[in-house]
């Protein structure tokens, strides 16, 4: 045993456990027990007709909360990888950007029920006779509720890196790999973290749909908070819903304190400013980890591996070298690529034309477009009202670190609160007071998506350089002039990102917000969301496809003619 030391780093062998290191053991044991028990459950044989045991007893809520949180964190990890890959490809390669951005717009506008109807069957076929397939389908459904927002945030962060930093990266001979780790990802990290929080909270809205899955005329309820809420709604058990809300509140507070707050405090080092920050957050857990030898050894080991990769992927010339000069390339490949894209678009339009003529008819198409216009009008009005409310609030929170620290968990809980729990109240009020559904069902579309605007505005406000704040104070900027010259340009890129994701989420939420049921009572408003929901209830696949297709057309058109131009404005003029 005398030669064992050569296989381990010296810091691990020679250091002793201090009082902080022992505190890591309970968390590690809890995670291992959860993974082991969950893996044992997924390994059991499972058939589609089988009913999984699920109870509304409050004693089961801690286990359900752990299972749901684990699924959401797995989906969050996949979303981070997806966002970084998407941002790199979309910002580095013009040809990829022409495909990826419209594709992301389409994916964002497809309802989560559309993903589930395809992926559940595929995952179950991939893992026959096992719950692992259903678990993968649930995680993928949560992934679809998290990834698009984070991808837009990473893309916005990568696109708005200051030009002087890019020039410095060229002078210091940074390769693409080095530039990603040392410049682009650190610059985008503060905004990405706030969008991670929003994605994590927004995922709670879709937990009910992802954990209570209907496939092959069978209902599968995975152990989790979402399935618990679905069962409580089916049985109209208000006490169980109250217990579920309490469990969600505890879960939000825990992962806020143990995960997001330390990350936000750590990410303050990536702020782009010359002086010290006055908006830095504090975290007791981060201070504790700084005193823990085990975590220091792990971080040091990861940093060394990353530095070795920098040596492998490095440039041998700097930005002043002849090799660094931009090469004049022919425009022929780009024109060929545009022709291929145009051919694919025309083929898709021809296929759509044939489908419409054979299955639904042109009168139905005109009717659906009118319904889409109604929903678009609701989305525009709601986004405008949400911006008027949450931009001032977000700036106020972002510029006051103490308020941000106190309000962070509250905002996350409000964003995580499933808006579908408010639907029974809406149905009762509409029926009781005979209100117009076309007007009073509209706020339900923005309940879960308005937080995208708030979180992104907070992220933009927290990244305002301190010297810029001092300059605004010294020049005596107040009132409308302060907003026009200082605050709005500073947060504009982040606001556009939040508005895009809030808009896409509102279109998605229209399917459940314009067609609300509680028991035997159904209330619907005129719009494309209620059309898709009604056709889904009747099982009319051609009209479901038509509704989703028209919704994608509206989302793509709005993103291209409105949000993309705002992105260009943010990139060229309105950012610091």
VEXSEVO-951951 format. One record per residue (C-alpha): residue number from 1; residue in three letters; y, z, x. Coordinates in Angstrom, 3 decimals. Layout:
% VEXSEVO-951951
NUM|ala|Y|Z|X
...
***
This chain:
% VEXSEVO-951951
1|unk|0.000|0.000|0.000
2|unk|2.299|0.182|3.011
3|unk|3.162|-3.481|2.798
4|unk|4.382|-3.450|-0.805
5|unk|8.047|-3.208|0.196
6|unk|8.166|-6.752|1.480
7|unk|7.661|-8.087|-2.038
8|unk|10.656|-6.266|-3.550
9|unk|14.406|-6.198|-2.834
10|unk|15.483|-3.305|-0.653
11|unk|17.842|-1.965|-3.328
12|unk|14.954|-1.454|-5.781
13|unk|12.645|0.200|-3.292
14|unk|15.091|2.615|-1.690
15|unk|17.285|3.551|-4.675
16|unk|16.415|6.382|-7.026
17|unk|16.682|6.579|-10.775
18|unk|19.947|8.216|-11.755
19|unk|20.785|9.788|-15.098
20|unk|22.193|6.506|-16.446
21|unk|19.032|4.538|-15.651
22|unk|16.884|6.734|-17.856
23|unk|18.943|5.836|-20.893
24|unk|17.683|2.249|-20.619
25|unk|14.109|3.277|-21.328
26|unk|14.437|3.970|-25.109
27|unk|16.069|0.585|-25.715
28|unk|13.428|-1.216|-23.660
29|unk|10.612|0.595|-25.479
30|unk|12.116|-0.196|-28.898
31|unk|12.349|-3.893|-28.057
32|unk|8.786|-3.981|-26.699
33|unk|7.386|-2.216|-29.778
34|unk|9.223|-4.609|-32.110
35|unk|8.018|-7.671|-30.219
36|unk|4.462|-6.382|-30.056
37|unk|4.274|-5.464|-33.731
38|unk|5.999|-8.661|-34.825
39|unk|3.690|-10.740|-32.626
40|unk|0.672|-8.971|-34.115
41|unk|1.879|-9.779|-37.626
42|unk|2.492|-13.456|-36.782
43|unk|-0.949|-13.776|-35.184
44|unk|-2.724|-12.810|-38.415
45|unk|-4.285|-15.683|-40.391
46|unk|-1.989|-16.980|-43.098
47|unk|-2.391|-19.446|-45.959
48|unk|0.362|-20.947|-48.078
49|unk|-0.909|-19.380|-51.282
50|unk|-0.972|-15.923|-49.760
51|unk|1.652|-13.381|-50.815
52|unk|3.191|-11.342|-48.015
53|unk|3.674|-7.631|-48.702
54|unk|7.321|-6.808|-49.304
55|unk|8.726|-3.590|-50.690
56|unk|12.150|-2.505|-51.900
57|unk|11.609|1.024|-50.589
58|unk|14.590|1.992|-48.379
59|unk|12.229|3.400|-45.744
60|unk|11.270|-0.180|-44.798
61|unk|14.853|-1.294|-44.168
62|unk|15.002|-0.300|-40.438
63|unk|12.020|-2.528|-39.677
64|unk|13.391|-5.368|-41.825
65|unk|16.759|-5.037|-40.082
66|unk|15.121|-5.281|-36.647
67|unk|13.127|-8.360|-37.649
68|unk|16.201|-10.126|-39.051
69|unk|18.349|-9.195|-36.045
70|unk|15.693|-10.472|-33.647
71|unk|15.553|-13.826|-35.459
72|unk|19.332|-14.096|-35.370
73|unk|19.543|-13.349|-31.647
74|unk|16.834|-15.907|-30.846
75|unk|18.787|-18.471|-32.857
76|unk|21.986|-17.370|-31.098
77|unk|20.426|-17.964|-27.675
78|unk|19.325|-21.456|-28.721
79|unk|22.820|-22.102|-30.115
80|unk|24.434|-21.157|-26.789
81|unk|22.244|-23.616|-24.889
82|unk|22.868|-26.335|-27.478
83|unk|26.642|-25.744|-27.412
84|unk|26.880|-25.978|-23.621
85|unk|24.781|-29.156|-23.454
86|unk|26.761|-30.715|-26.296
87|unk|30.126|-29.830|-24.738
88|unk|29.143|-31.213|-21.329
89|unk|27.843|-34.507|-22.717
90|unk|30.719|-34.985|-25.178
91|unk|33.450|-34.277|-22.598
92|unk|31.935|-36.030|-19.586
93|unk|30.606|-39.217|-21.159
94|unk|32.700|-41.298|-23.513
95|unk|29.638|-43.177|-24.782
96|unk|27.899|-39.920|-25.698
97|unk|31.028|-38.601|-27.390
98|unk|31.078|-41.564|-29.804
99|unk|27.607|-40.556|-31.007
100|unk|27.593|-36.771|-30.699
101|unk|30.800|-35.942|-32.566
102|unk|29.953|-37.922|-35.739
103|unk|26.392|-36.599|-35.530
104|unk|27.690|-33.032|-35.386
105|unk|29.935|-33.738|-38.373
106|unk|26.935|-35.000|-40.335
107|unk|24.707|-32.081|-39.326
108|unk|27.451|-29.635|-40.264
109|unk|27.782|-31.159|-43.719
110|unk|24.047|-31.211|-44.506
111|unk|23.153|-28.155|-46.635
112|unk|20.776|-25.632|-45.138
113|unk|18.371|-26.306|-48.012
114|unk|18.149|-29.893|-46.770
115|unk|17.040|-28.680|-43.335
116|unk|14.516|-26.244|-44.804
117|unk|12.865|-28.845|-47.021
118|unk|12.037|-30.898|-43.911
119|unk|11.508|-28.341|-41.158
120|unk|9.328|-25.820|-43.021
121|unk|6.568|-28.332|-43.622
122|unk|6.814|-29.614|-40.043
123|unk|6.656|-26.152|-38.447
124|unk|3.778|-25.037|-40.683
125|unk|1.866|-28.172|-39.699
126|unk|2.632|-27.424|-36.041
127|unk|1.206|-23.887|-36.328
128|unk|-1.463|-24.122|-39.062
129|unk|-2.845|-20.897|-40.445
130|unk|-0.191|-18.756|-38.752
131|unk|3.095|-17.155|-39.729
132|unk|4.575|-18.439|-36.481
133|unk|5.385|-21.749|-38.150
134|unk|7.306|-20.060|-40.969
135|unk|9.075|-17.825|-38.431
136|unk|10.135|-20.888|-36.428
137|unk|11.415|-22.548|-39.598
138|unk|13.461|-19.440|-40.474
139|unk|14.892|-19.229|-36.947
140|unk|15.748|-22.932|-37.024
141|unk|17.524|-22.484|-40.362
142|unk|19.611|-19.643|-38.882
143|unk|20.256|-21.853|-35.853
144|unk|21.751|-24.534|-38.119
145|unk|24.183|-21.932|-39.493
146|unk|25.317|-20.883|-35.988
147|unk|25.178|-23.870|-33.651
148|unk|27.816|-26.221|-35.091
149|unk|30.649|-23.700|-34.939
150|unk|29.794|-22.715|-31.362
151|unk|29.435|-26.361|-30.308
152|unk|32.927|-27.191|-31.587
153|unk|34.313|-24.131|-29.781
154|unk|32.690|-25.076|-26.464
155|unk|33.872|-28.679|-26.865
156|unk|37.433|-27.530|-27.525
157|unk|37.342|-25.193|-24.514
158|unk|36.004|-27.867|-22.172
159|unk|38.527|-30.451|-23.377
160|unk|41.564|-28.206|-22.951
161|unk|40.946|-27.067|-19.369
162|unk|44.370|-27.325|-17.658
163|unk|44.846|-30.396|-15.478
164|unk|45.889|-28.319|-12.446
165|unk|42.557|-26.491|-12.529
166|unk|40.666|-29.781|-12.647
167|unk|42.651|-31.054|-9.673
168|unk|41.917|-27.844|-7.776
169|unk|38.203|-28.293|-8.518
170|unk|38.333|-31.762|-6.972
171|unk|40.181|-30.525|-3.890
172|unk|37.617|-27.767|-3.354
173|unk|34.753|-30.269|-3.554
174|unk|33.178|-28.798|-6.691
175|unk|30.259|-30.828|-7.966
176|unk|29.584|-31.232|-11.679
177|unk|27.181|-28.250|-11.648
178|unk|29.647|-26.069|-9.746
179|unk|32.538|-27.141|-11.947
180|unk|30.551|-26.178|-15.051
181|unk|29.829|-22.623|-13.819
182|unk|33.075|-21.925|-11.966
183|unk|35.655|-23.640|-14.174
184|unk|34.662|-25.078|-17.543
185|unk|32.308|-22.392|-18.873
186|unk|34.513|-19.458|-17.700
187|unk|37.591|-21.091|-19.249
188|unk|35.776|-21.621|-22.576
189|unk|34.019|-18.222|-22.570
190|unk|36.634|-16.054|-24.400
191|unk|36.880|-18.441|-27.354
192|unk|33.132|-19.058|-27.331
193|unk|32.426|-15.320|-27.547
194|unk|34.596|-14.914|-30.634
195|unk|32.828|-17.890|-32.211
196|unk|29.481|-16.338|-31.288
197|unk|30.519|-13.287|-33.284
198|unk|31.531|-15.502|-36.200
199|unk|28.267|-17.441|-35.992
200|unk|26.276|-14.221|-35.884
201|unk|28.124|-12.894|-38.912
202|unk|28.014|-16.236|-40.715
203|unk|24.259|-16.344|-40.215
204|unk|23.891|-13.447|-42.656
205|unk|25.039|-15.770|-45.449
206|unk|22.003|-17.999|-44.835
207|unk|19.498|-15.228|-44.094
208|unk|18.493|-15.081|-47.765
209|unk|17.680|-18.805|-47.824
210|unk|15.939|-18.757|-44.422
211|unk|13.713|-15.713|-45.012
212|unk|12.853|-16.418|-48.660
213|unk|11.415|-19.931|-48.314
214|unk|10.025|-22.177|-51.046
215|unk|7.523|-24.799|-49.894
216|unk|4.751|-26.668|-51.694
217|unk|5.585|-24.777|-54.900
218|unk|4.941|-21.522|-53.046
219|unk|7.421|-18.746|-52.268
220|unk|7.181|-17.188|-48.801
221|unk|9.226|-14.074|-48.109
222|unk|9.260|-13.061|-44.459
223|unk|9.914|-9.384|-43.684
224|unk|13.676|-9.100|-43.264
225|unk|16.966|-8.169|-44.885
226|unk|17.332|-11.631|-46.418
227|unk|14.012|-11.518|-48.232
228|unk|14.765|-7.915|-49.241
229|unk|18.031|-9.070|-50.868
230|unk|16.273|-12.039|-52.517
231|unk|13.641|-9.731|-54.028
232|unk|16.348|-7.299|-55.174
233|unk|18.223|-10.147|-56.901
234|unk|15.029|-11.321|-58.595
235|unk|14.348|-7.815|-59.924
236|unk|18.078|-7.132|-60.590
237|unk|17.826|-3.919|-58.560
238|unk|21.426|-2.960|-57.761
239|unk|20.353|0.165|-55.864
240|unk|18.259|-1.942|-53.478
241|unk|21.203|-4.306|-52.931
242|unk|23.388|-1.293|-52.077
243|unk|20.783|-0.066|-49.567
244|unk|20.644|-3.559|-48.028
245|unk|24.441|-3.615|-47.637
246|unk|24.327|-0.227|-45.889
247|unk|21.606|-1.486|-43.541
248|unk|23.678|-4.589|-42.762
249|unk|26.699|-2.413|-41.989
250|unk|24.650|-0.326|-39.558
251|unk|23.255|-3.467|-37.939
252|unk|26.713|-5.019|-37.522
253|unk|28.090|-1.836|-35.936
254|unk|25.132|-1.608|-33.549
255|unk|25.233|-5.149|-32.216
256|unk|29.027|-5.008|-32.097
257|unk|28.922|-1.915|-29.867
258|unk|25.850|-2.863|-27.830
259|unk|26.391|-6.595|-27.393
260|unk|29.676|-8.214|-28.384
261|unk|32.160|-5.517|-27.374
262|unk|30.787|-5.303|-23.792
263|unk|30.826|-9.093|-23.552
264|unk|34.440|-9.314|-24.719
265|unk|35.524|-6.632|-22.267
266|unk|33.627|-8.375|-19.457
267|unk|35.031|-11.811|-20.383
268|unk|38.607|-10.615|-19.898
269|unk|38.233|-11.591|-16.232
270|unk|38.157|-15.254|-17.326
271|unk|41.625|-15.234|-18.872
272|unk|43.838|-17.975|-17.427
273|unk|46.858|-16.030|-16.203
274|unk|48.434|-14.834|-12.991
275|unk|49.316|-11.257|-13.933
276|unk|47.163|-8.472|-15.297
277|unk|46.110|-8.545|-18.919
278|unk|47.518|-6.189|-21.516
279|unk|45.141|-7.338|-24.236
280|unk|41.898|-6.368|-22.514
281|unk|39.283|-4.621|-24.595
282|unk|37.333|-1.603|-23.431
283|unk|33.626|-0.870|-23.825
284|unk|31.835|2.394|-23.170
285|unk|28.578|0.475|-22.696
286|unk|30.089|-1.810|-20.060
287|unk|31.408|1.207|-18.158
288|unk|27.950|2.750|-18.367
289|unk|26.249|-0.408|-17.130
290|unk|28.627|-0.526|-14.168
291|unk|27.271|2.882|-13.165
292|unk|23.617|1.913|-13.636
293|unk|21.831|0.789|-10.481
294|unk|19.134|-1.201|-12.294
295|unk|21.629|-3.473|-14.009
296|unk|23.558|-3.968|-10.787
297|unk|20.374|-5.111|-9.052
298|unk|19.602|-7.542|-11.896
299|unk|23.120|-8.979|-11.923
300|unk|23.152|-9.318|-8.148
301|unk|19.821|-11.145|-8.208
302|unk|21.034|-13.585|-10.864
303|unk|24.257|-14.212|-8.915
304|unk|22.272|-14.988|-5.775
305|unk|20.078|-17.479|-7.622
306|unk|23.167|-19.153|-9.052
307|unk|24.795|-19.353|-5.615
308|unk|21.652|-20.981|-4.212
309|unk|21.887|-23.631|-6.927
310|unk|25.473|-24.270|-5.813
311|unk|24.162|-25.120|-2.349
312|unk|21.594|-27.517|-3.754
313|unk|24.103|-29.307|-6.026
314|unk|27.183|-29.709|-3.848
315|unk|29.607|-32.429|-2.814
316|unk|30.158|-33.482|0.774
317|unk|33.708|-34.721|0.133
318|unk|36.832|-33.336|-1.496
319|unk|39.356|-34.780|-3.935
320|unk|41.397|-36.408|-1.165
321|unk|38.474|-38.494|0.117
322|unk|38.078|-42.193|-0.565
323|unk|34.750|-41.404|-2.237
324|unk|36.579|-39.262|-4.804
325|unk|38.733|-42.133|-5.998
326|unk|37.846|-43.335|-9.514
327|unk|35.697|-46.412|-9.449
328|unk|36.876|-49.389|-11.431
329|unk|34.045|-50.123|-13.810
330|unk|33.508|-53.100|-16.021
331|unk|34.218|-52.704|-19.714
332|unk|31.156|-54.755|-20.635
333|unk|28.706|-51.797|-20.902
334|unk|31.098|-49.930|-23.170
335|unk|31.553|-52.981|-25.402
336|unk|27.775|-53.425|-25.580
337|unk|27.402|-49.763|-26.537
338|unk|30.055|-50.164|-29.251
339|unk|28.190|-53.202|-30.539
340|unk|24.946|-51.214|-30.702
341|unk|26.673|-48.429|-32.628
342|unk|28.222|-50.973|-34.996
343|unk|24.816|-52.595|-35.535
344|unk|23.226|-49.251|-36.366
345|unk|26.057|-48.446|-38.774
346|unk|25.784|-51.816|-40.526
347|unk|22.003|-51.441|-40.783
348|unk|22.428|-47.976|-42.291
349|unk|24.976|-49.325|-44.767
350|unk|22.635|-52.165|-45.745
351|unk|19.780|-49.688|-46.246
352|unk|22.075|-47.481|-48.321
353|unk|23.216|-50.491|-50.360
354|unk|19.586|-51.425|-51.107
355|unk|18.724|-47.810|-51.973
356|unk|21.644|-47.465|-54.374
357|unk|20.924|-50.771|-56.085
358|unk|17.233|-49.959|-56.543
359|unk|17.282|-46.232|-57.323
360|unk|20.508|-44.923|-58.844
361|unk|22.928|-47.727|-59.717
362|unk|26.586|-48.245|-58.893
363|unk|27.948|-46.365|-61.859
364|unk|26.268|-43.234|-60.540
365|unk|27.827|-43.829|-57.118
366|unk|31.299|-44.039|-58.622
367|unk|30.672|-40.857|-60.591
368|unk|29.529|-38.993|-57.438
369|unk|32.577|-40.157|-55.479
370|unk|34.835|-38.781|-58.218
371|unk|32.973|-35.465|-58.005
372|unk|33.376|-35.570|-54.227
373|unk|37.129|-35.981|-54.660
374|unk|37.221|-32.851|-56.845
375|unk|35.383|-30.839|-54.190
376|unk|37.600|-32.252|-51.418
377|unk|40.704|-31.151|-53.341
378|unk|39.272|-27.622|-53.570
379|unk|38.435|-27.575|-49.848
380|unk|41.928|-28.743|-48.796
381|unk|43.710|-26.216|-51.012
382|unk|41.451|-23.351|-49.940
383|unk|41.760|-24.124|-46.222
384|unk|45.543|-24.308|-46.560
385|unk|45.712|-20.957|-48.362
386|unk|43.303|-19.338|-45.897
387|unk|45.404|-20.609|-42.972
388|unk|48.588|-19.164|-44.492
389|unk|46.924|-15.767|-44.803
390|unk|44.792|-15.482|-41.670
391|unk|46.949|-17.148|-38.987
392|unk|49.563|-14.340|-38.998
393|unk|46.851|-11.687|-39.307
394|unk|44.788|-13.225|-36.498
395|unk|47.773|-13.460|-34.152
396|unk|48.729|-9.854|-34.893
397|unk|45.172|-8.636|-34.184
398|unk|44.730|-10.788|-31.080
399|unk|47.965|-9.589|-29.458
400|unk|47.175|-5.909|-30.082
401|unk|44.013|-4.831|-28.211
402|unk|43.807|-1.420|-29.865
403|unk|43.935|-2.960|-33.330
404|unk|41.429|-5.632|-32.269
405|unk|38.997|-2.968|-31.034
406|unk|39.214|-1.090|-34.344
407|unk|39.165|-4.122|-36.622
408|unk|36.419|-6.035|-34.800
409|unk|33.440|-4.352|-36.486
410|unk|35.178|-4.406|-39.885
411|unk|35.879|-8.133|-39.646
412|unk|32.321|-8.815|-38.531
413|unk|30.944|-6.888|-41.504
414|unk|33.222|-8.727|-43.937
415|unk|32.129|-12.041|-42.410
416|unk|28.481|-10.952|-42.504
417|unk|28.635|-9.819|-46.137
418|unk|26.546|-12.367|-48.091
419|unk|28.912|-14.083|-50.478
420|unk|26.059|-14.760|-52.895
421|unk|26.075|-11.047|-53.752
422|unk|29.457|-11.701|-55.401
423|unk|28.072|-14.465|-57.627
424|unk|26.772|-12.116|-60.366
425|unk|30.250|-10.553|-60.588
426|unk|31.783|-14.020|-60.838
427|unk|29.385|-15.056|-63.617
428|unk|30.109|-11.863|-65.558
429|unk|33.879|-12.278|-65.310
430|unk|33.807|-15.983|-66.188
431|unk|31.645|-15.409|-69.254
432|unk|33.415|-12.229|-70.320
433|unk|36.952|-13.625|-70.143
434|unk|36.093|-17.306|-70.789
435|unk|37.742|-18.478|-67.572
436|unk|37.810|-22.090|-66.385
437|unk|34.924|-22.553|-63.863
438|unk|36.699|-25.489|-62.178
439|unk|39.410|-23.088|-61.018
440|unk|37.823|-19.655|-60.735
441|unk|34.590|-20.705|-59.028
442|unk|36.598|-22.311|-56.222
443|unk|37.315|-19.071|-54.283
444|unk|33.554|-18.585|-53.837
445|unk|33.544|-21.620|-51.514
446|unk|35.857|-19.929|-49.022
447|unk|34.485|-16.356|-49.151
448|unk|32.107|-16.862|-46.252
449|unk|33.948|-19.603|-44.340
450|unk|37.526|-18.272|-44.178
451|unk|36.466|-16.020|-41.305
452|unk|36.031|-19.037|-39.029
453|unk|39.811|-19.444|-39.103
454|unk|40.464|-15.746|-38.482
455|unk|38.000|-15.423|-35.595
456|unk|39.267|-18.548|-33.863
457|unk|42.919|-17.551|-34.262
458|unk|42.114|-14.117|-32.802
459|unk|40.336|-15.832|-29.912
460|unk|43.339|-18.077|-29.289
461|unk|45.770|-15.173|-29.436
462|unk|43.768|-13.039|-26.999
463|unk|43.826|-15.830|-24.405
464|unk|47.636|-16.214|-24.396
465|unk|48.744|-15.524|-20.807
466|unk|50.684|-12.288|-20.331
467|unk|53.440|-14.043|-18.365
468|unk|53.987|-16.361|-21.338
469|unk|54.426|-13.347|-23.603
470|unk|56.974|-11.897|-21.193
471|unk|58.828|-15.218|-21.071
472|unk|59.032|-15.347|-24.868
473|unk|60.378|-11.789|-24.945
474|unk|62.963|-12.464|-22.220
475|unk|64.237|-15.536|-24.050
476|unk|64.581|-13.527|-27.238
477|unk|62.359|-15.771|-29.383
478|unk|62.113|-14.405|-32.923
479|unk|61.273|-15.545|-36.402
480|unk|60.485|-19.193|-37.082
481|unk|61.575|-20.309|-33.614
482|unk|59.020|-17.952|-32.022
483|unk|56.229|-19.411|-34.140
484|unk|57.250|-23.024|-33.480
485|unk|57.838|-22.798|-29.718
486|unk|55.388|-20.108|-28.662
487|unk|52.723|-18.796|-31.038
488|unk|51.604|-21.921|-32.918
489|unk|51.255|-24.105|-29.771
490|unk|49.322|-21.284|-28.086
491|unk|46.737|-20.897|-30.861
492|unk|46.712|-24.485|-32.156
493|unk|43.519|-25.679|-30.338
494|unk|41.621|-22.613|-31.541
495|unk|42.953|-23.003|-35.081
496|unk|41.776|-26.625|-35.231
497|unk|38.290|-25.550|-34.177
498|unk|38.262|-22.855|-36.857
499|unk|39.610|-25.219|-39.500
500|unk|36.952|-27.843|-38.745
501|unk|34.091|-25.364|-39.050
502|unk|35.639|-23.665|-42.088
503|unk|36.047|-27.040|-43.769
504|unk|32.461|-28.075|-43.053
505|unk|31.187|-24.676|-44.163
506|unk|33.150|-24.913|-47.402
507|unk|31.580|-28.279|-48.198
508|unk|28.185|-26.733|-47.511
509|unk|28.946|-23.635|-49.580
510|unk|30.044|-25.764|-52.543
511|unk|26.369|-26.295|-53.413
512|unk|25.933|-22.610|-54.242
513|unk|29.539|-21.896|-55.263
514|unk|29.981|-24.662|-57.853
515|unk|26.617|-23.960|-59.513
516|unk|26.141|-20.196|-59.962
517|unk|23.234|-18.517|-61.731
518|unk|22.465|-14.914|-62.566
519|unk|19.372|-14.327|-64.634
520|unk|19.362|-16.827|-67.491
521|unk|23.108|-17.545|-67.266
522|unk|24.369|-20.590|-65.356
523|unk|28.017|-21.488|-64.743
524|unk|28.989|-24.759|-63.055
525|unk|32.172|-26.540|-62.019
526|unk|32.802|-30.273|-61.655
527|unk|32.108|-31.229|-58.040
528|unk|29.611|-32.756|-55.676
529|unk|28.183|-29.325|-54.842
530|unk|27.169|-28.626|-58.427
531|unk|25.804|-32.186|-58.644
532|unk|23.489|-31.637|-55.663
533|unk|22.427|-28.197|-56.933
534|unk|21.684|-29.544|-60.412
535|unk|19.712|-32.497|-59.077
536|unk|17.788|-30.128|-56.797
537|unk|16.896|-27.981|-59.804
538|unk|15.578|-31.089|-61.583
539|unk|13.776|-32.407|-58.486
540|unk|15.617|-35.770|-58.564
541|unk|15.302|-36.765|-54.889
542|unk|17.219|-40.109|-55.053
543|unk|20.267|-38.398|-56.536
544|unk|19.948|-35.494|-54.101
545|unk|20.035|-38.005|-51.242
546|unk|22.994|-39.782|-52.862
547|unk|24.935|-36.527|-53.212
548|unk|24.289|-35.459|-49.615
549|unk|25.171|-38.958|-48.367
550|unk|28.488|-39.022|-50.235
551|unk|29.262|-35.520|-48.976
552|unk|28.643|-36.695|-45.409
553|unk|31.012|-39.638|-45.988
554|unk|33.778|-37.290|-47.160
555|unk|33.263|-34.858|-44.270
556|unk|33.147|-37.629|-41.649
557|unk|36.243|-39.331|-43.046
558|unk|38.227|-36.112|-43.229
559|unk|37.189|-35.049|-39.717
560|unk|37.989|-38.455|-38.260
561|unk|41.370|-39.033|-39.900
562|unk|42.661|-35.432|-39.889
563|unk|40.905|-33.027|-37.543
564|unk|40.251|-35.493|-34.700
565|unk|43.954|-36.385|-34.579
566|unk|44.799|-32.700|-34.498
567|unk|42.326|-32.288|-31.633
568|unk|44.096|-35.069|-29.727
569|unk|47.446|-33.406|-30.440
570|unk|46.096|-30.085|-29.168
571|unk|44.708|-31.692|-26.036
572|unk|47.830|-33.679|-25.156
573|unk|50.741|-31.577|-26.382
574|unk|50.007|-28.247|-28.051
575|unk|48.180|-26.054|-25.546
576|unk|48.998|-23.945|-22.495
***
